[in-house]
């Protein structure tokens, strides 16, 4: 069956889905012993990058749901309880401008504002996806019009945190509320940077050729976990840099890495092959959840896995036949939110799900 390739946004890798594959899938699979009381939060479109507020009562996320009048990803937030989006006509508050494309929203300390990446200063229209040429590699766009903004919950932009040329996006906030990590091309490569919560004191964290992105802080705020591509041969390095000059990245080979917040003690955690991405620390700070297609023969099936911080003890967590990704633990460690193609009635929709976490 011909695969469907869906690109959601800059924080996302490709979603590899097969039409109809999830038609009869349940909300909760019996093998998913770490998940309990799984509940669906969204009911149409592509919804992902859902992240908790500091008080654990709200989530921010991005969506391109056509019925909400969207043509590409915009940023929303909603309470984790009390808003039923299965009701026809219901819609959560949108906090992005509605212009351009947005990505990677994250609550700021105090839960009164939300940080996100947006291309709206580069134009009102959604920038065009490069797609995938027949027989060619699937490519992500790295739009050089992305900058990082902070908006209040009514959609009023309060501050622009980045304003240098190039791609600045994929920003997340430390649980300690003092720092932000993000990905930027300001040095000609896709590297990680850390800045203070007010956007000052920007420091480069990674410096090897390859894509470093999707970074999150450890629970104690002392470490980072992220996805990275590391082209090994001169030919692969040239291809990567040539694509990057065109504002493109081929995201089919990525592994999970950790480092200290200052960039020291860089370690490769996985060596599984294919695409390993969307990592997030377990509340213990000793394990990492991530999404991977390494067990899929053709690479179309993504599930959540957990691994010890030293690279041992790999364990499969979710079992949807198409796609599970973007896991994030609530601040108290009791709940997990994630995106999945389960229970989508044979459509290509990706929805948000929340579950109680069982260790």
C-alpha positions as CSV (number, residue, x, y, z in Angstrom):
1,X,0.0,0.0,0.0
2,X,1.3,3.4,-0.9
3,X,2.4,5.3,2.2
4,X,1.0,8.7,3.1
5,X,3.6,11.2,4.3
6,X,2.2,14.0,6.5
7,X,4.4,16.8,7.6
8,X,2.9,18.6,10.6
9,X,5.5,21.3,11.4
10,X,9.0,22.2,12.2
11,X,9.0,20.4,15.6
12,X,7.7,17.3,13.9
13,X,9.3,14.7,11.9
14,X,7.2,13.0,9.2
15,X,4.2,11.0,10.2
16,X,4.2,7.9,8.2
17,X,0.6,6.6,7.9
18,X,-1.2,4.2,5.7
19,X,-4.8,5.2,4.8
20,X,-7.3,3.0,6.6
21,X,-4.7,1.3,8.8
22,X,-6.1,2.7,12.0
23,X,-9.8,2.2,11.2
24,X,-10.6,-0.3,13.9
25,X,-7.8,0.5,16.3
26,X,-8.8,1.1,20.0
27,X,-8.0,4.0,22.2
28,X,-5.9,1.7,24.5
29,X,-4.1,-1.5,23.5
30,X,-3.9,-4.3,26.1
31,X,0.0,-4.4,25.8
32,X,0.2,-0.8,27.0
33,X,0.7,-1.7,30.7
34,X,2.2,1.7,31.6
35,X,-1.0,3.5,30.4
36,X,-4.3,3.6,32.3
37,X,-7.6,5.5,31.7
38,X,-6.6,6.7,28.2
39,X,-8.8,9.5,27.1
40,X,-9.0,11.2,23.7
41,X,-8.8,15.0,23.7
42,X,-9.1,16.1,20.0
43,X,-11.2,14.7,17.2
44,X,-10.0,15.8,13.8
45,X,-7.0,17.2,11.9
46,X,-3.4,16.9,12.8
47,X,-2.9,17.8,16.5
48,X,0.4,17.4,18.3
49,X,3.2,19.0,20.3
50,X,0.9,19.1,23.3
51,X,2.7,20.3,26.4
52,X,1.6,20.8,30.0
53,X,1.3,24.1,31.8
54,X,3.4,24.4,35.0
55,X,0.3,23.8,37.2
56,X,-0.6,20.7,35.2
57,X,-4.1,22.0,34.5
58,X,-3.7,23.1,30.8
59,X,-2.0,22.1,27.6
60,X,-0.7,24.0,24.6
61,X,-0.7,22.4,21.2
62,X,-0.7,23.0,17.5
63,X,-3.3,22.0,15.0
64,X,-4.2,22.3,11.4
65,X,-7.9,21.2,11.8
66,X,-9.8,22.4,8.7
67,X,-13.0,22.7,10.6
68,X,-11.4,25.4,12.8
69,X,-10.7,27.4,9.7
70,X,-7.0,26.5,9.4
71,X,-4.9,26.0,6.4
72,X,-1.7,25.2,8.3
73,X,-0.6,24.8,12.0
74,X,-1.7,27.4,14.5
75,X,-1.3,27.4,18.3
76,X,-4.1,26.6,20.8
77,X,-4.4,25.9,24.5
78,X,-7.1,24.2,26.5
79,X,-7.9,22.9,30.0
80,X,-7.1,19.3,30.5
81,X,-10.6,18.9,32.0
82,X,-13.9,20.6,31.2
83,X,-13.7,21.2,27.4
84,X,-15.2,18.5,25.2
85,X,-13.9,18.9,21.7
86,X,-16.0,16.0,20.5
87,X,-19.0,18.3,20.6
88,X,-19.8,19.7,17.2
89,X,-18.7,23.4,16.9
90,X,-16.4,23.3,19.9
91,X,-13.0,24.9,19.5
92,X,-10.2,25.8,22.0
93,X,-8.8,29.3,22.3
94,X,-6.2,30.1,19.6
95,X,-3.3,32.2,20.9
96,X,-1.2,32.5,17.6
97,X,-1.9,35.2,15.1
98,X,-3.5,33.0,12.5
99,X,-0.9,34.2,10.0
100,X,1.9,32.2,8.6
101,X,2.8,28.9,10.1
102,X,3.5,28.2,13.8
103,X,5.2,25.4,15.8
104,X,6.3,24.2,19.2
105,X,4.2,26.1,21.8
106,X,5.3,25.9,25.5
107,X,3.9,27.5,28.6
108,X,6.1,30.1,30.3
109,X,6.4,30.3,34.1
110,X,3.2,31.5,35.7
111,X,1.1,30.0,33.0
112,X,-0.2,33.4,31.8
113,X,1.8,33.4,28.5
114,X,2.9,30.8,25.9
115,X,6.0,30.7,23.8
116,X,5.9,29.5,20.2
117,X,7.7,29.7,16.8
118,X,6.0,31.6,14.0
119,X,6.7,32.7,10.4
120,X,4.1,35.5,10.4
121,X,6.6,38.3,10.1
122,X,7.7,36.7,6.8
123,X,4.2,36.7,5.3
124,X,0.5,36.2,6.0
125,X,0.2,33.0,4.0
126,X,1.2,29.5,5.0
127,X,4.7,28.8,3.6
128,X,4.7,26.0,1.1
129,X,5.8,22.4,2.1
130,X,8.5,20.9,-0.1
131,X,6.7,17.5,0.0
132,X,8.4,14.4,-1.3
133,X,9.4,13.9,-4.9
134,X,8.5,10.5,-6.4
135,X,11.4,8.2,-5.6
136,X,13.2,10.9,-3.7
137,X,13.8,11.6,0.0
138,X,11.2,13.0,2.2
139,X,12.3,16.5,3.3
140,X,11.4,18.9,6.1
141,X,11.3,22.7,5.4
142,X,13.5,24.8,7.7
143,X,11.8,28.2,7.1
144,X,14.2,31.1,7.7
145,X,11.2,33.3,8.6
146,X,10.7,31.4,11.9
147,X,11.2,33.4,15.1
148,X,10.2,32.8,18.7
149,X,7.4,34.8,20.3
150,X,5.6,35.0,23.6
151,X,1.8,35.6,23.6
152,X,-0.7,36.0,26.4
153,X,-3.7,33.7,26.5
154,X,-5.9,36.1,24.6
155,X,-3.6,36.0,21.5
156,X,-1.7,39.2,22.1
157,X,2.0,38.9,21.3
158,X,3.9,40.3,24.3
159,X,7.5,39.8,23.2
160,X,9.7,38.6,20.3
161,X,12.6,36.6,21.8
162,X,14.7,36.1,18.6
163,X,15.3,38.5,15.7
164,X,18.5,37.3,14.0
165,X,18.5,36.0,10.3
166,X,17.7,32.4,9.9
167,X,15.6,29.7,11.5
168,X,14.8,30.0,15.2
169,X,12.2,27.6,16.5
170,X,11.6,24.4,18.5
171,X,11.8,26.2,21.8
172,X,11.0,24.6,25.2
173,X,11.3,25.9,28.8
174,X,13.1,24.4,31.8
175,X,11.0,23.0,34.6
176,X,12.9,25.5,36.8
177,X,11.5,28.4,34.7
178,X,14.9,30.0,34.2
179,X,16.0,28.9,30.7
180,X,14.8,28.2,27.2
181,X,16.4,25.8,24.7
182,X,15.8,26.2,21.0
183,X,17.2,25.3,17.5
184,X,18.8,27.8,15.2
185,X,20.6,28.1,11.9
186,X,22.3,31.4,13.0
187,X,25.8,29.8,12.6
188,X,25.0,28.0,9.3
189,X,24.0,24.7,10.9
190,X,21.1,23.4,12.9
191,X,22.4,23.6,16.5
192,X,20.9,23.9,20.0
193,X,21.1,27.2,21.9
194,X,20.1,28.1,25.4
195,X,19.0,31.5,26.5
196,X,17.6,33.1,29.7
197,X,13.8,33.1,30.1
198,X,13.8,36.8,28.9
199,X,15.7,35.9,25.7
200,X,19.1,37.3,26.9
201,X,22.5,35.5,27.2
202,X,22.1,33.3,24.2
203,X,24.7,30.5,24.2
204,X,25.4,27.8,21.6
205,X,25.2,24.3,23.1
206,X,26.0,21.8,20.2
207,X,28.5,22.3,17.3
208,X,28.7,19.1,15.3
209,X,27.5,18.9,11.7
210,X,24.0,17.6,11.6
211,X,20.5,18.5,12.8
212,X,20.1,19.0,16.6
213,X,16.5,19.7,17.6
214,X,13.4,18.9,19.6
215,X,15.3,19.4,22.9
216,X,13.8,19.2,26.4
217,X,15.2,19.8,29.8
218,X,15.6,17.0,32.5
219,X,13.3,17.3,35.5
220,X,16.1,19.0,37.5
221,X,16.8,21.4,34.7
222,X,20.5,20.3,34.5
223,X,20.4,18.3,31.3
224,X,19.0,18.3,27.8
225,X,17.6,15.4,25.7
226,X,17.3,15.9,22.0
227,X,17.2,14.2,18.6
228,X,20.2,14.5,16.2
229,X,21.3,13.5,12.8
230,X,25.0,12.9,12.4
231,X,26.1,12.4,8.8
232,X,29.2,10.1,8.9
233,X,30.7,10.2,5.5
234,X,31.9,13.2,3.5
235,X,29.2,12.5,0.9
236,X,26.5,12.5,3.6
237,X,27.8,15.7,5.1
238,X,27.8,17.4,1.7
239,X,24.3,16.3,1.1
240,X,23.1,17.5,4.5
241,X,24.7,21.0,4.0
242,X,23.5,21.2,0.4
243,X,19.9,20.5,1.6
244,X,20.3,23.0,4.4
245,X,21.4,25.8,2.0
246,X,18.0,25.2,0.3
247,X,16.2,25.3,3.7
248,X,15.6,21.6,3.8
249,X,16.5,18.6,6.0
250,X,16.0,14.9,5.3
251,X,14.9,13.5,8.7
252,X,15.0,9.7,8.2
253,X,18.1,8.9,10.3
254,X,18.1,10.4,13.9
255,X,19.2,9.1,17.3
256,X,18.6,10.4,20.8
257,X,21.4,12.3,22.6
258,X,21.8,14.0,26.0
259,X,24.1,16.7,27.3
260,X,24.5,19.1,30.2
261,X,22.8,22.4,29.8
262,X,26.2,24.0,29.0
263,X,26.8,21.4,26.2
264,X,29.3,19.3,28.1
265,X,29.1,15.5,28.6
266,X,27.4,14.9,25.2
267,X,26.2,11.3,25.0
268,X,24.5,9.2,22.3
269,X,21.7,7.3,24.0
270,X,20.2,5.2,21.2
271,X,21.8,3.4,18.3
272,X,18.7,1.9,16.8
273,X,18.8,3.1,13.2
274,X,16.0,4.8,11.3
275,X,14.2,7.7,13.0
276,X,14.3,8.1,16.8
277,X,13.0,11.4,18.0
278,X,10.5,13.3,20.2
279,X,12.4,12.4,23.5
280,X,11.2,13.4,26.9
281,X,12.6,12.6,30.3
282,X,10.8,10.2,32.7
283,X,10.0,12.0,36.0
284,X,12.8,10.1,37.7
285,X,15.3,11.7,35.4
286,X,16.8,8.3,34.8
287,X,14.8,7.2,31.8
288,X,13.8,8.7,28.5
289,X,10.6,8.2,26.5
290,X,10.8,8.7,22.7
291,X,9.2,7.8,19.4
292,X,10.8,5.4,16.9
293,X,10.2,3.4,13.8
294,X,13.2,1.1,14.3
295,X,11.0,-2.0,14.6
296,X,9.0,-1.2,11.5
297,X,10.2,-3.1,8.4
298,X,9.3,-0.3,6.0
299,X,9.6,2.6,8.5
300,X,5.9,3.5,8.5
301,X,5.0,2.6,12.0
302,X,6.0,4.8,15.0
303,X,5.6,3.8,18.6
304,X,6.7,5.1,22.0
305,X,9.7,3.4,23.7
306,X,11.5,4.0,27.0
307,X,15.2,3.6,27.6
308,X,17.5,4.1,30.5
309,X,19.7,7.2,30.4
310,X,22.7,4.9,29.9
311,X,21.2,3.3,26.8
312,X,20.1,0.0,28.4
313,X,16.7,-1.4,29.1
314,X,14.8,-0.6,25.9
315,X,11.1,-1.1,26.4
316,X,8.2,-0.6,24.1
317,X,5.4,1.5,25.6
318,X,2.7,1.9,22.9
319,X,1.4,-0.3,20.1
320,X,-0.7,1.6,17.6
321,X,-0.3,0.2,14.1
322,X,0.4,3.6,12.6
323,X,1.7,6.4,14.8
324,X,2.4,7.3,18.4
325,X,4.7,10.2,19.3
326,X,5.2,13.5,21.3
327,X,5.1,12.1,24.8
328,X,5.2,14.5,27.7
329,X,4.8,13.8,31.4
330,X,2.7,16.2,33.5
331,X,4.7,18.2,36.1
332,X,3.7,15.8,38.9
333,X,4.6,12.8,36.8
334,X,1.2,11.2,37.1
335,X,-0.1,11.7,33.5
336,X,1.3,11.3,30.0
337,X,0.0,13.2,27.0
338,X,0.8,12.0,23.5
339,X,-0.3,12.1,19.8
340,X,-1.6,9.1,18.0
341,X,-3.3,7.9,14.8
342,X,-5.4,5.4,16.9
343,X,-9.1,5.6,16.9
344,X,-9.3,7.9,13.8
345,X,-12.0,5.9,12.0
346,X,-9.8,5.2,9.0
347,X,-8.9,8.8,8.4
348,X,-5.5,10.4,8.4
349,X,-6.2,12.4,11.6
350,X,-3.6,12.6,14.4
351,X,-5.2,13.3,17.8
352,X,-4.2,14.0,21.3
353,X,-4.6,11.5,24.1
354,X,-4.0,11.7,27.8
355,X,-3.4,8.8,30.2
356,X,-2.5,8.0,33.8
357,X,1.1,6.8,33.9
358,X,1.8,3.5,35.7
359,X,5.5,2.7,36.5
